[in-house]
Amino acid sequence: KNWDSSRGRDWCSMKVYQIPVGPMQNFSYIVEDESTHEAIVIDPSWDLEKLTEIINKQNLNPKYIVNTHWHDDHTRGNEELAKELSVKIVQHSDSHIKNDLTVSDGDSIKFGCSELAVYHTPGHSKDGICLVGDGKIFSGDTLFVGNCGRIDLPGGSAKELYHSLFDTIGNLDDNLVLYPGHDYGSAITTTIGREKQTNPVMQKMSEVEFVERMGG
């Protein structure tokens, strides 16, 4: 494996390219290790030419495609882009769609001298993950600006999402800059601390209250 169980490094700097794509207000991301220009692509779906244009213009060396979860609006560009870039596809071990490498909670995905720690955050889907490193968190559809992922799709669970939000994300550093999977909020990024203060789904409540809020 090209990762280990350590949870991140403090001495490497990552540059984030946040790319709006497709008809569902998705974000794809390119995350660059600035010391080596090695990079990963997170959740390629539509508009792959936007991603390859950045990769070529910035002379980046892609290492992996990483999916925050299996849903089509985050993975539909996987195989085409993997072939074009000659990279492997990384997903959580609970994913049931095609991948080359799997990760679990506690692993770290390394590129250049940077690494992103993997946090398993099921609830929107069984295989949901957040990626954390260099003061940043890529939250997929677990947490949005001002909201959270829906739980009425296959593999969704309000109970699991409650624990992902409150026991996992809620215990992370308030200063982490959050990069969500969709442009659904009042801003394109936020912080964990701000979401704890202002996001209705992050206010202190019991599991029962949260499940009721999410529709039972």
Secondary structure, DSSP 8 states (H G I E B T S, - for coil): ----S----SS--EEEEEEEETTTTEEEEEEEETTT-EEEEE---S-HHHHHHHHHHTT-EEEEEE-SS--HHHHTTHHHHHHHHT-EEEEETT--S--SEEE-TT-EEEETTEEEEEEE--SSSTT-EEEEETTEEEEETTEETTEE--S-STT--HHHHHHIIIIIGGGS-TT-EEEESB--SSSS-EEHHHHHHH-GGGSS--HHHHHHHTT-
